[in-house]
Amino acid sequence: MQANKTTADAALTRRAVLQATAAAGALAAPLAHAAAPAFTPDWESLIAGYRAPDWFRDAKFGIWAHWTAQCVPEAGDWYARNMYIQGHAQYEHHLKTYGHPSEVGFMEMNQRWKAEHWNPDELLDLYVKCGAKYFVALANHHDNFDNFDSKYHGWNSTRIGPRRDIVGTWAKAARKRGLRFGVSNHAGNAWHWMQTAYGYDAQGPLAGQRYDAFKLTQADGKGRWWEGLDPQDLYTGRNMVIPDGITDPKAAADWHAANDGVWHVPPPANNPAFTRRWFLRCRDLIDSYRPDLLYFDNDGIPLGQAGMDITTHFYNASRAWHGGRLEAVLNAKGLHGDRRLAVVEDVERGSRDDIQQQPWQTDTCIGDWHYSRSVFENHQYKSAATVIHILCDVVSKNGNLLLSVPMKGDGTIDSDERQTLEGIATWMARNGEAIHGTRPGAASAKGRRRSRAAPWANSPHSPSPRRTSASRPRAARSTPSRWAGRRTA
């Protein structure tokens, strides 16, 4: 989604005018050394006042722990949604492994998530060896479970499952190693994404019997592991429930895809409480952990004005934490025109055609976003050489790479993942100075991945050769000379 040159020039001119106006006001009162004006929750304020901090532009490479209870089944991404879609492979896996979703719903996976072998210090030492300069922890996913000590949501990792403050533990370990720390927030989509949990089998012995979310209330938890919690707070309520009477599994799946599967959605009009609680949870996350980076898994800013209010709060809080300096990075996707100037745009599993005037980021994963045993067993992870070539391509175009490394439910990574990471570490030890602290030169590796096909263009397991000509050590060592950056100092 790359704006054309005319749009980009107009956007830059717009910001230049706004900034020049502010500068003129400052010159009119040379003895006043007031701090920069506080951001207000509107695009004009964000565009005029935001600039990506130098730490982010210098870092170039970050690693992400995209880790939730959806890693427990080891069946891949979007498990919490797809396990409720009859005919889907994850539905079949859940039925065979755990039971029917009318009786054993996804909330049970949160309780099964124990993180019993999680060693964040050991993992972060490895990530530092790989050359990562920032680390991002997933704070909540579309399954609406908070991985932190949440004041406004009882369904969180300090009370259920790991019974640990996942985000807080990651933050302490990352900062101990000098890494910038970020969090990702995906819960803005939970209100429609989890609506499959209110569905039913279209055919079979339990046809028409509603799944667990449709039936469970807080009263049902008495004497059970979730006593005192309301499942509706987790599943988000009956916002967009599939109607009765569908008797074909494909027709049911199509209904979900066309309704609760639509990604470009406003806040839920019939559930303002969800939006309000999302705001409180996100503000709590920011205030409690003071992240350097906040990643929204949304096209644009999520949930309308609530998202704008959070963005403004994050930027103003960053200035307060850093003596007036704005050190915050906020990632959002699918932005157009001058709105790209208000945040650092993220391109999921993709790149750009050429050098961008504004810093940007791509995020990708060496496998599937949530842990998949089949990716490991079939040796389908990206190789170190593949990751390195993606990194060099992105850096040459003024971007950063945020790399997700899938984790098992027990908190470990597997041997194939370690092989990829050790290869990255070996290369970065020799060539890291061609990556960190650089700015793009006059030319880049044009067209390696076209921005118009960027979102999800880099599929979960592709490119992921275990052995290709690109994975030879000599080819890997040659990469910096092909896409050399210009160092800032």
The 8 nearest C-alpha neighbors of each residue, nearest first, counted from 0:
[[1, 451, 450, 333, 2, 453, 335, 334],
 [0, 2, 450, 3, 451, 351, 335, 352],
 [3, 1, 6, 7, 336, 0, 335, 4],
 [4, 2, 6, 5, 7, 1, 8, 336],
 [3, 5, 7, 6, 8, 2, 9, 1],
 [4, 6, 8, 7, 3, 9, 2, 10],
 [7, 5, 9, 3, 4, 8, 336, 2],
 [6, 8, 10, 4, 9, 5, 2, 11],
 [9, 7, 11, 5, 10, 6, 4, 12],
 [10, 8, 12, 6, 7, 11, 13, 5],
 [9, 11, 337, 7, 13, 8, 12, 6],
 [12, 10, 8, 14, 13, 9, 15, 7],
 [11, 13, 15, 9, 10, 14, 8, 16],
 [14, 12, 10, 16, 11, 15, 9, 17],
 [13, 15, 17, 11, 47, 16, 12, 18],
 [16, 14, 12, 18, 13, 17, 19, 11],
 [17, 15, 19, 13, 14, 18, 20, 12],
 [16, 18, 14, 20, 19, 15, 47, 13],
 [17, 19, 21, 15, 20, 16, 14, 47],
 [20, 18, 22, 16, 21, 17, 15, 23],
 [19, 21, 23, 17, 18, 22, 16, 24],
 [20, 22, 18, 24, 19, 23, 17, 25],
 [23, 21, 19, 25, 24, 20, 18, 26],
 [24, 22, 20, 26, 25, 21, 19, 27],
 [23, 25, 27, 21, 22, 26, 20, 28],
 [24, 26, 22, 23, 27, 28, 29, 21],
 [27, 25, 23, 29, 28, 24, 22, 30],
 [26, 28, 24, 25, 29, 23, 22, 30],
 [27, 29, 26, 25, 30, 31, 24, 32],
 [30, 28, 26, 31, 27, 25, 32, 24],
 [31, 29, 28, 32, 26, 25, 27, 33],
 [30, 32, 29, 28, 33, 25, 26, 27],
 [33, 31, 30, 34, 29, 25, 28, 35],
 [32, 34, 31, 35, 36, 25, 30, 28],
 [33, 35, 36, 32, 323, 37, 31, 324],
 [34, 36, 37, 33, 323, 48, 38, 324],
 [37, 35, 34, 38, 33, 48, 39, 44],
 [36, 38, 315, 35, 39, 34, 311, 314],
 [39, 37, 311, 44, 315, 36, 45, 40],
 [38, 40, 44, 41, 311, 37, 45, 308],
 [41, 39, 307, 308, 311, 38, 42, 44],
 [42, 40, 43, 44, 39, 45, 307, 311],
 [41, 43, 45, 44, 46, 338, 40, 341],
 [42, 44, 46, 45, 41, 47, 48, 39],
 [45, 43, 47, 42, 46, 41, 39, 38],
 [44, 46, 341, 42, 48, 47, 43, 49],
 [47, 45, 341, 43, 340, 44, 48, 49],
 [48, 46, 44, 14, 45, 17, 18, 43],
 [47, 49, 45, 46, 44, 50, 38, 18],
 [50, 48, 341, 45, 46, 47, 51, 340],
 [49, 51, 52, 48, 340, 341, 325, 342],
 [50, 52, 328, 53, 49, 343, 358, 55],
 [53, 51, 326, 54, 55, 50, 56, 325],
 [52, 54, 56, 55, 57, 51, 326, 58],
 [53, 55, 57, 52, 56, 58, 326, 179],
 [56, 54, 58, 53, 57, 52, 59, 51],
 [55, 57, 53, 54, 58, 59, 52, 358],
 [56, 58, 436, 54, 55, 435, 59, 53],
 [57, 59, 55, 132, 60, 435, 56, 54],
 [60, 58, 399, 57, 435, 400, 56, 394],
 [61, 59, 400, 131, 58, 399, 132, 401],
 [60, 62, 133, 401, 131, 134, 132, 402],
 [63, 61, 402, 134, 401, 403, 131, 135],
 [62, 64, 403, 135, 402, 134, 65, 136],
 [63, 65, 136, 66, 403, 404, 137, 135],
 [66, 64, 137, 63, 403, 405, 368, 136],
 [65, 67, 64, 406, 137, 70, 369, 405],
 [68, 66, 69, 70, 65, 140, 408, 146],
 [67, 69, 70, 109, 112, 71, 108, 408],
 [70, 68, 67, 71, 78, 369, 79, 72],
 [69, 71, 370, 408, 68, 73, 369, 407],
 [70, 72, 408, 68, 73, 69, 112, 407],
 [73, 71, 74, 70, 69, 408, 75, 108],
 [74, 72, 371, 370, 70, 372, 71, 75],
 [73, 75, 371, 72, 372, 370, 89, 78],
 [76, 74, 371, 369, 370, 73, 367, 78],
 [75, 77, 369, 368, 78, 367, 74, 69],
 [78, 76, 79, 80, 81, 75, 69, 369],
 [77, 79, 81, 80, 76, 82, 69, 89],
 [80, 78, 77, 105, 82, 81, 142, 69],
 [81, 79, 78, 77, 82, 193, 83, 195],
 [80, 82, 78, 83, 84, 89, 79, 77],
 [81, 83, 90, 89, 78, 84, 80, 79],
 [84, 82, 81, 195, 196, 90, 80, 85],
 [85, 83, 81, 82, 87, 90, 86, 252],
 [84, 86, 87, 90, 248, 200, 83, 201],
 [87, 85, 84, 88, 90, 248, 91, 249],
 [86, 88, 90, 89, 85, 84, 91, 81],
 [89, 87, 91, 90, 92, 86, 82, 81],
 [88, 90, 92, 82, 91, 87, 81, 93],
 [91, 89, 82, 87, 93, 88, 92, 85],
 [90, 92, 88, 94, 89, 93, 95, 87],
 [93, 91, 89, 95, 90, 94, 96, 88],
 [92, 94, 96, 90, 97, 91, 95, 89],
 [93, 95, 98, 99, 91, 92, 96, 97],
 [94, 96, 92, 93, 97, 91, 98, 99],
 [97, 95, 93, 94, 92, 98, 91, 72],
 [98, 96, 93, 94, 95, 103, 99, 92],
 [99, 97, 94, 103, 95, 96, 93, 100],
 [98, 100, 94, 101, 102, 103, 97, 93],
 [101, 99, 104, 103, 102, 210, 211, 98],
 [210, 100, 102, 211, 99, 103, 209, 104],
 [101, 103, 100, 99, 211, 104, 98, 210],
 [104, 102, 100, 98, 99, 101, 107, 97],
 [103, 105, 100, 106, 211, 107, 102, 101],
 [104, 106, 107, 108, 79, 103, 109, 100],
 [105, 107, 108, 109, 104, 110, 230, 233],
 [106, 108, 105, 110, 109, 104, 111, 103],
 [109, 107, 111, 105, 110, 106, 68, 112],
 [110, 108, 68, 112, 107, 106, 111, 160],
 [109, 111, 160, 107, 108, 112, 159, 106],
 [112, 110, 108, 109, 160, 113, 107, 71],
 [111, 113, 160, 109, 68, 110, 408, 161],
 [112, 114, 161, 115, 160, 111, 409, 408],
 [115, 113, 409, 410, 117, 161, 116, 408],
 [114, 116, 409, 113, 117, 410, 161, 408],
 [117, 115, 409, 410, 114, 118, 411, 113],
 [116, 118, 410, 114, 115, 411, 119, 409],
 [117, 119, 120, 121, 116, 122, 410, 411],
 [120, 118, 122, 121, 123, 117, 169, 172],
 [121, 119, 123, 122, 118, 172, 124, 173],
 [122, 120, 124, 119, 123, 118, 125, 126],
 [123, 121, 119, 125, 124, 120, 126, 118],
 [122, 124, 126, 125, 120, 121, 119, 127],
 [125, 123, 127, 121, 122, 126, 120, 128],
 [124, 126, 128, 122, 123, 127, 129, 121],
 [127, 125, 123, 129, 128, 124, 131, 122],
 [126, 128, 124, 130, 131, 129, 125, 123],
 [129, 127, 125, 424, 126, 130, 124, 131],
 [130, 128, 424, 126, 127, 423, 131, 427],
 [129, 131, 127, 128, 427, 132, 424, 126],
 [132, 130, 61, 60, 127, 133, 129, 126],
 [133, 131, 58, 178, 61, 60, 130, 179],
 [132, 134, 179, 61, 178, 131, 180, 62],
 [133, 135, 62, 180, 61, 63, 181, 179],
 [134, 136, 181, 63, 182, 180, 64, 62],
 [137, 135, 182, 64, 63, 138, 166, 181],
 [136, 138, 183, 65, 182, 139, 64, 66],
 [139, 137, 146, 183, 184, 182, 145, 136],
 [140, 138, 145, 184, 144, 137, 185, 186],
 [139, 141, 185, 186, 142, 143, 184, 144],
 [140, 142, 189, 186, 143, 185, 188, 192],
 [141, 143, 140, 144, 189, 79, 193, 186],
 [144, 142, 141, 186, 140, 189, 233, 139],
 [145, 143, 139, 154, 155, 142, 146, 140],
 [146, 144, 155, 139, 147, 138, 156, 154],
 [147, 145, 156, 138, 165, 155, 139, 166],
 [148, 146, 164, 166, 145, 149, 165, 156],
 [147, 149, 164, 157, 150, 155, 156, 146],
 [148, 150, 147, 151, 152, 155, 145, 280],
 [149, 151, 152, 148, 283, 280, 153, 279],
 [150, 152, 149, 280, 153, 279, 276, 283],
 [153, 151, 154, 149, 150, 155, 280, 145],
 [154, 152, 155, 228, 151, 149, 158, 150],
 [153, 155, 152, 144, 145, 233, 159, 158],
 [156, 154, 145, 153, 146, 157, 144, 158],
 [155, 157, 146, 159, 162, 158, 163, 161],
 [158, 156, 162, 163, 164, 155, 148, 159],
 [157, 159, 162, 156, 155, 160, 154, 153],
 [160, 158, 156, 162, 110, 157, 155, 161],
 [159, 161, 110, 112, 113, 162, 109, 111],
 [160, 162, 113, 163, 114, 156, 112, 159],
 [163, 161, 157, 158, 156, 159, 160, 164],
 [164, 162, 157, 161, 165, 156, 158, 147],
 [163, 165, 147, 167, 157, 148, 166, 168],
 [164, 166, 168, 146, 167, 147, 163, 169],
 [167, 165, 169, 147, 168, 164, 170, 146],
 [168, 166, 170, 164, 169, 165, 171, 147],
 [167, 169, 165, 171, 170, 166, 164, 172],
 [168, 170, 166, 172, 167, 171, 173, 165],
 [171, 169, 167, 173, 168, 172, 166, 174],
 [170, 172, 168, 174, 173, 169, 175, 167],
 [171, 173, 175, 169, 170, 174, 120, 168],
 [174, 172, 170, 178, 176, 175, 171, 169],
 [175, 173, 177, 176, 178, 171, 172, 170],
 [174, 176, 172, 173, 177, 171, 178, 170],
 [177, 175, 174, 173, 178, 172, 127, 124],
 [176, 178, 174, 175, 173, 179, 132, 133],
 [179, 177, 133, 174, 173, 132, 176, 180],
 [178, 180, 133, 291, 134, 174, 132, 177],
 [181, 179, 134, 291, 290, 133, 135, 178],
 [180, 182, 292, 135, 290, 291, 293, 134],
 [183, 181, 136, 135, 293, 137, 138, 294],
 [182, 184, 294, 137, 138, 293, 295, 136],
 [183, 185, 295, 139, 138, 186, 294, 140],
 [184, 186, 140, 296, 141, 187, 139, 295],
 [187, 185, 141, 189, 140, 188, 143, 184],
 [186, 188, 185, 189, 301, 302, 277, 190],
 [187, 189, 186, 190, 141, 192, 191, 185],
 [190, 188, 141, 192, 186, 191, 193, 187],
 [189, 191, 235, 188, 192, 193, 238, 194],
 [190, 192, 259, 194, 189, 193, 188, 239],
 [191, 193, 189, 194, 188, 190, 259, 260],
 [194, 192, 195, 191, 189, 80, 196, 234],
 [193, 195, 196, 191, 197, 192, 239, 240],
 [194, 196, 198, 197, 193, 83, 80, 84],
 [197, 195, 194, 212, 198, 83, 193, 210],
 [198, 196, 213, 212, 195, 194, 210, 240],
 [199, 197, 195, 196, 209, 210, 241, 240],
 [198, 200, 209, 207, 208, 210, 201, 206],
 [201, 199, 206, 202, 207, 85, 205, 208],
 [200, 202, 246, 248, 206, 247, 245, 207],
 [201, 203, 206, 200, 246, 247, 248, 204],
 [202, 204, 206, 205, 200, 201, 207, 246],
 [203, 205, 206, 202, 200, 207, 208, 201],
 [206, 204, 203, 208, 207, 200, 202, 199],
 [207, 205, 202, 200, 203, 201, 208, 204],
 [206, 208, 199, 200, 209, 201, 205, 243],
 [207, 209, 199, 206, 205, 210, 200, 101],
 [210, 208, 199, 198, 207, 213, 101, 197],
 [101, 209, 211, 197, 100, 199, 198, 212],
 [210, 212, 101, 213, 214, 104, 102, 215],
 [213, 211, 197, 196, 214, 215, 210, 234],
 [212, 214, 197, 211, 210, 209, 215, 196],
 [215, 213, 211, 212, 216, 210, 209, 197],
 [214, 216, 212, 211, 213, 230, 219, 217],
 [217, 215, 218, 219, 229, 230, 214, 231],
 [216, 218, 229, 219, 220, 228, 230, 227],
 [217, 219, 216, 220, 221, 229, 227, 226],
 [220, 218, 217, 216, 221, 215, 226, 223],
 [221, 219, 226, 223, 218, 225, 217, 222],
 [220, 222, 226, 223, 219, 218, 227, 217],
 [223, 221, 226, 220, 224, 225, 219, 227],
 [222, 224, 220, 226, 225, 221, 219, 227],
 [223, 225, 226, 222, 220, 110, 221, 159],
 [226, 224, 223, 220, 228, 227, 221, 159],
 [225, 227, 220, 221, 223, 228, 224, 222],
 [226, 228, 225, 217, 220, 229, 221, 218],
 [229, 227, 226, 225, 217, 230, 153, 220],
 [228, 230, 217, 231, 232, 216, 227, 233],
 [231, 229, 233, 232, 216, 234, 215, 228],
 [230, 232, 234, 236, 233, 235, 229, 216],
 [231, 233, 235, 230, 229, 234, 236, 152],
 [234, 232, 230, 231, 235, 143, 154, 144],
 [233, 235, 231, 232, 236, 193, 230, 212],
 [236, 234, 232, 231, 233, 190, 273, 237],
 [237, 235, 231, 238, 234, 232, 190, 212],
 [238, 236, 239, 240, 235, 194, 197, 213],
 [237, 239, 236, 240, 190, 191, 269, 270],
 [238, 240, 237, 194, 259, 241, 191, 258],
 [241, 239, 237, 197, 242, 238, 194, 198],
 [240, 242, 198, 239, 243, 254, 255, 197],
 [243, 241, 240, 244, 245, 198, 239, 254],
 [244, 242, 245, 241, 207, 199, 198, 246],
 [243, 245, 246, 242, 207, 201, 241, 247],
 [246, 244, 201, 247, 243, 251, 250, 242],
 [247, 245, 201, 202, 244, 248, 250, 251],
 [246, 248, 250, 201, 249, 245, 251, 202],
 [249, 247, 251, 201, 250, 85, 252, 86],
 [250, 248, 252, 251, 247, 253, 86, 85],
 [249, 251, 253, 247, 248, 252, 254, 245],
 [250, 252, 248, 254, 249, 253, 245, 247],
 [251, 253, 249, 255, 254, 250, 248, 256],
 [252, 254, 250, 256, 251, 255, 249, 257],
 [255, 253, 251, 257, 252, 256, 258, 250],
 [254, 256, 252, 258, 259, 253, 257, 260],
 [257, 255, 260, 253, 254, 258, 252, 259],
 [258, 256, 254, 255, 260, 261, 253, 259],
 [259, 257, 255, 260, 256, 261, 254, 239],
 [258, 260, 191, 255, 261, 192, 256, 194],
 [261, 259, 256, 258, 255, 257, 262, 192],
 [262, 260, 259, 258, 263, 257, 256, 264],
 [263, 261, 264, 260, 188, 259, 298, 297],
 [264, 262, 261, 265, 298, 297, 299, 260],
 [263, 265, 262, 266, 261, 302, 267, 188],
 [264, 266, 302, 267, 303, 263, 301, 268],
 [265, 267, 302, 268, 303, 274, 264, 271],
 [268, 266, 270, 269, 265, 271, 190, 238],
 [267, 269, 270, 266, 271, 265, 238, 274],
 [268, 270, 267, 271, 238, 272, 266, 273],
 [271, 269, 267, 272, 268, 273, 238, 274],
 [272, 270, 274, 273, 275, 269, 268, 267],
 [271, 273, 275, 270, 274, 276, 277, 269],
 [274, 272, 276, 271, 275, 270, 277, 235],
 [275, 273, 277, 271, 272, 276, 278, 266],
 [274, 276, 272, 278, 277, 273, 271, 279],
 [275, 277, 279, 273, 278, 274, 280, 272],
 [278, 276, 274, 280, 275, 279, 281, 273],
 [277, 279, 275, 281, 276, 280, 282, 305],
 [280, 278, 276, 282, 281, 277, 283, 275],
 [281, 279, 283, 277, 278, 282, 151, 276],
 [282, 280, 284, 278, 283, 279, 277, 285],
 [281, 283, 285, 279, 284, 280, 278, 286],
 [282, 284, 280, 286, 281, 285, 287, 279],
 [283, 285, 281, 282, 287, 286, 288, 280],
 [286, 284, 282, 289, 283, 287, 288, 281],
 [285, 287, 283, 289, 284, 288, 282, 316],
 [286, 288, 284, 285, 283, 289, 282, 167],
 [287, 289, 290, 285, 286, 284, 167, 170],
 [290, 288, 285, 286, 287, 291, 284, 317],
 [291, 289, 181, 292, 180, 288, 285, 182],
 [290, 292, 327, 181, 180, 179, 328, 326],
 [291, 293, 181, 328, 290, 329, 327, 182],
 [292, 294, 329, 182, 181, 183, 330, 328],
 [295, 293, 183, 330, 329, 184, 182, 296],
 [296, 294, 331, 184, 297, 330, 185, 183],
 [297, 295, 185, 294, 331, 184, 298, 332],
 [296, 298, 295, 299, 332, 331, 301, 300],
 [297, 299, 332, 333, 331, 300, 334, 263],
 [298, 300, 331, 332, 334, 297, 333, 301],
 [299, 301, 306, 331, 297, 307, 298, 302],
 [302, 300, 306, 303, 297, 187, 299, 295],
 [303, 301, 266, 306, 305, 265, 304, 187],
 [302, 304, 305, 306, 301, 266, 265, 307],
 [303, 305, 307, 306, 308, 302, 40, 301],
 [304, 306, 308, 307, 303, 302, 278, 309],
 [307, 305, 301, 309, 304, 308, 302, 300],
 [306, 308, 304, 310, 40, 309, 305, 311],
 [307, 309, 305, 311, 40, 306, 310, 304],
 [310, 308, 312, 306, 311, 307, 313, 305],
 [311, 309, 307, 313, 312, 308, 306, 314],
 [310, 312, 308, 314, 309, 40, 313, 38],
 [311, 313, 309, 315, 310, 314, 316, 308],
 [314, 312, 316, 310, 311, 315, 309, 317],
 [315, 313, 317, 311, 316, 312, 327, 310],
 [314, 316, 312, 318, 317, 313, 311, 37],
 [315, 317, 319, 313, 318, 314, 312, 320],
 [318, 316, 320, 314, 319, 315, 325, 327],
 [317, 319, 323, 325, 324, 321, 315, 316],
 [318, 320, 316, 317, 321, 322, 323, 315],
 [319, 321, 317, 318, 322, 316, 323, 289],
 [322, 320, 318, 324, 319, 323, 317, 325],
 [321, 323, 324, 319, 320, 318, 317, 325],
 [322, 324, 318, 321, 319, 325, 34, 35],
 [325, 323, 318, 321, 322, 326, 317, 319],
 [324, 326, 318, 317, 327, 323, 314, 52],
 [325, 327, 52, 317, 324, 291, 328, 318],
 [328, 326, 291, 325, 292, 317, 314, 329],
 [329, 327, 292, 291, 293, 343, 330, 51],
 [328, 330, 293, 342, 292, 294, 343, 327],
 [331, 329, 294, 343, 344, 345, 295, 342],
 [330, 332, 295, 344, 299, 345, 297, 298],
 [333, 331, 298, 345, 299, 344, 334, 297],
 [332, 334, 298, 299, 0, 335, 331, 344],
 [335, 333, 332, 299, 339, 338, 298, 344],
 [336, 334, 338, 339, 337, 2, 333, 0],
 [337, 335, 338, 6, 10, 2, 339, 7],
 [336, 338, 10, 339, 340, 335, 46, 7],
 [339, 337, 340, 341, 336, 335, 334, 46],
 [338, 340, 337, 341, 334, 342, 344, 336],
 [339, 341, 338, 46, 337, 342, 49, 357],
 [340, 342, 46, 45, 338, 339, 49, 343],
 [343, 341, 329, 340, 339, 344, 330, 328],
 [344, 342, 330, 359, 329, 358, 328, 345],
 [343, 345, 359, 331, 330, 332, 342, 339],
 [344, 346, 360, 332, 361, 331, 330, 359],
 [347, 345, 361, 349, 454, 332, 360, 348],
 [346, 348, 454, 362, 349, 361, 455, 363],
 [349, 347, 363, 457, 455, 362, 454, 456],
 [350, 348, 453, 347, 346, 454, 456, 457],
 [349, 351, 448, 450, 453, 449, 361, 393],
 [352, 350, 450, 353, 449, 448, 349, 396],
 [351, 353, 446, 449, 445, 450, 448, 350],
 [352, 354, 445, 351, 396, 355, 443, 446],
 [355, 353, 396, 397, 443, 356, 395, 439],
 [356, 354, 357, 396, 397, 353, 358, 351],
 [355, 357, 354, 358, 397, 396, 7, 359],
 [358, 356, 355, 359, 397, 340, 343, 339],
 [359, 357, 398, 397, 343, 356, 56, 355],
 [360, 358, 398, 344, 343, 345, 399, 357],
 [361, 359, 399, 345, 398, 400, 346, 344],
 [360, 362, 346, 400, 345, 347, 401, 349],
 [363, 361, 401, 347, 348, 402, 400, 346],
 [362, 364, 348, 402, 403, 347, 401, 361],
 [365, 363, 403, 366, 402, 404, 368, 367],
 [364, 366, 381, 380, 404, 403, 363, 367],
 [367, 365, 380, 364, 459, 460, 368, 374],
 [366, 368, 459, 369, 75, 370, 76, 371],
 [369, 367, 76, 364, 405, 65, 370, 366],
 [370, 368, 76, 75, 70, 367, 405, 69],
 [369, 371, 70, 405, 73, 75, 407, 406],
 [372, 370, 75, 73, 74, 373, 374, 367],
 [371, 373, 375, 73, 374, 376, 74, 370],
 [372, 374, 376, 375, 371, 377, 74, 73],
 [375, 373, 379, 377, 372, 371, 376, 378],
 [374, 376, 378, 372, 373, 377, 379, 415],
 [375, 377, 373, 378, 374, 372, 379, 371],
 [376, 378, 374, 375, 379, 373, 372, 380],
 [379, 377, 375, 376, 380, 374, 465, 415],
 [378, 380, 374, 377, 463, 460, 375, 381],
 [381, 379, 366, 463, 365, 378, 382, 460],
 [463, 380, 382, 365, 385, 462, 464, 379],
 [381, 383, 385, 384, 419, 465, 463, 464],
 [382, 384, 419, 422, 386, 423, 385, 387],
 [385, 383, 470, 387, 382, 386, 475, 388],
 [384, 386, 382, 388, 383, 387, 381, 389],
 [387, 385, 389, 383, 384, 388, 390, 382],
 [388, 386, 390, 384, 389, 385, 383, 391],
 [387, 389, 391, 385, 390, 386, 392, 384],
 [388, 390, 386, 392, 387, 391, 393, 385],
 [391, 389, 387, 393, 388, 392, 400, 394],
 [392, 390, 388, 394, 393, 389, 395, 387],
 [391, 393, 389, 395, 390, 394, 444, 388],
 [394, 392, 398, 390, 396, 395, 391, 389],
 [395, 393, 398, 391, 397, 396, 392, 399],
 [394, 396, 439, 392, 443, 393, 397, 482],
 [395, 397, 354, 394, 393, 398, 353, 355],
 [398, 396, 394, 358, 439, 395, 355, 354],
 [399, 397, 359, 394, 393, 360, 358, 396],
 [398, 400, 59, 360, 60, 394, 393, 361],
 [399, 401, 60, 361, 360, 362, 390, 402],
 [400, 402, 362, 61, 62, 60, 361, 63],
 [403, 401, 62, 363, 364, 63, 362, 400],
 [402, 404, 364, 63, 62, 64, 363, 405],
 [403, 405, 64, 365, 364, 63, 402, 406],
 [406, 404, 370, 369, 403, 368, 65, 64],
 [407, 405, 412, 411, 370, 410, 66, 404],
 [408, 406, 409, 410, 411, 70, 370, 412],
 [407, 409, 71, 70, 410, 114, 112, 406],
 [408, 410, 114, 115, 116, 407, 411, 113],
 [411, 409, 117, 114, 116, 407, 408, 406],
 [412, 410, 407, 406, 409, 117, 116, 413],
 [413, 411, 406, 407, 416, 405, 414, 410],
 [412, 414, 416, 415, 417, 411, 375, 406],
 [413, 415, 417, 416, 418, 412, 375, 419],
 [416, 414, 418, 417, 413, 419, 375, 378],
 [417, 415, 419, 418, 414, 413, 420, 412],
 [418, 416, 420, 414, 415, 419, 421, 413],
 [417, 419, 415, 421, 416, 420, 422, 414],
 [420, 418, 383, 416, 422, 417, 382, 421],
 [419, 421, 417, 423, 422, 418, 424, 416],
 [422, 420, 424, 418, 423, 419, 417, 425],
 [423, 421, 383, 425, 419, 420, 424, 418],
 [422, 424, 420, 383, 426, 421, 425, 129],
 [425, 423, 129, 421, 427, 128, 422, 426],
 [426, 424, 422, 428, 423, 427, 421, 429],
 [425, 427, 423, 429, 424, 428, 430, 422],
 [428, 426, 431, 430, 424, 429, 425, 130],
 [427, 429, 425, 426, 430, 431, 424, 128],
 [430, 428, 427, 426, 431, 425, 432, 476],
 [429, 431, 427, 432, 433, 428, 426, 479],
 [430, 432, 427, 434, 433, 428, 435, 429],
 [431, 433, 434, 430, 435, 436, 429, 437],
 [432, 434, 431, 430, 479, 484, 435, 483],
 [435, 433, 431, 432, 437, 436, 59, 484],
 [434, 436, 432, 437, 57, 58, 59, 431],
 [435, 437, 57, 486, 487, 58, 434, 438],
 [438, 436, 486, 485, 484, 435, 487, 434],
 [437, 439, 485, 484, 486, 397, 440, 487],
 [440, 438, 484, 395, 397, 485, 396, 437],
 [439, 441, 484, 442, 485, 438, 483, 395],
 [440, 442, 439, 443, 354, 484, 485, 395],
 [443, 441, 440, 444, 354, 439, 395, 445],
 [442, 444, 395, 445, 482, 396, 353, 354],
 [443, 445, 392, 447, 446, 482, 395, 442],
 [446, 444, 353, 443, 352, 447, 442, 448],
 [445, 447, 352, 448, 449, 444, 353, 351],
 [446, 448, 445, 444, 449, 352, 392, 350],
 [449, 447, 446, 350, 351, 450, 349, 352],
 [448, 450, 352, 451, 446, 351, 452, 453],
 [449, 451, 351, 453, 452, 350, 352, 0],
 [450, 452, 0, 449, 453, 1, 454, 351],
 [453, 451, 450, 449, 456, 454, 349, 448],
 [452, 454, 349, 450, 456, 451, 350, 455],
 [453, 455, 347, 456, 349, 348, 346, 452],
 [454, 456, 348, 457, 347, 458, 453, 349],
 [457, 455, 453, 454, 458, 452, 349, 348],
 [456, 458, 348, 455, 349, 461, 459, 462],
 [457, 459, 461, 460, 456, 455, 348, 462],
 [460, 458, 367, 366, 461, 457, 364, 365],
 [459, 461, 366, 458, 463, 379, 462, 380],
 [462, 460, 463, 458, 459, 457, 381, 464],
 [461, 463, 460, 464, 381, 385, 457, 458],
 [381, 462, 464, 461, 380, 460, 379, 382],
 [465, 463, 466, 467, 382, 462, 381, 379],
 [464, 466, 382, 463, 467, 378, 381, 379],
 [467, 465, 464, 470, 468, 382, 469, 471],
 [468, 466, 469, 470, 464, 465, 471, 384],
 [467, 469, 470, 471, 466, 474, 472, 464],
 [470, 468, 467, 471, 474, 384, 475, 385],
 [471, 469, 384, 467, 468, 466, 472, 475],
 [470, 472, 474, 473, 469, 468, 475, 467],
 [473, 471, 475, 474, 476, 470, 469, 384],
 [472, 474, 476, 475, 471, 477, 470, 469],
 [475, 473, 477, 471, 476, 472, 469, 470],
 [474, 476, 472, 473, 477, 478, 384, 471],
 [477, 475, 473, 474, 478, 472, 426, 479],
 [476, 478, 474, 475, 479, 480, 473, 481],
 [477, 479, 481, 480, 476, 475, 482, 474],
 [480, 478, 483, 482, 481, 477, 433, 391],
 [479, 481, 483, 478, 482, 477, 476, 433],
 [480, 482, 478, 479, 483, 477, 444, 443],
 [483, 481, 479, 480, 395, 443, 391, 484],
 [482, 484, 479, 480, 481, 433, 485, 440],
 [485, 483, 439, 437, 440, 438, 395, 433],
 [486, 484, 438, 437, 440, 439, 487, 483],
 [485, 487, 437, 488, 436, 438, 484, 433],
 [488, 486, 437, 436, 485, 438, 57, 484],
 [487, 486, 436, 437, 485, 438, 57, 435]]
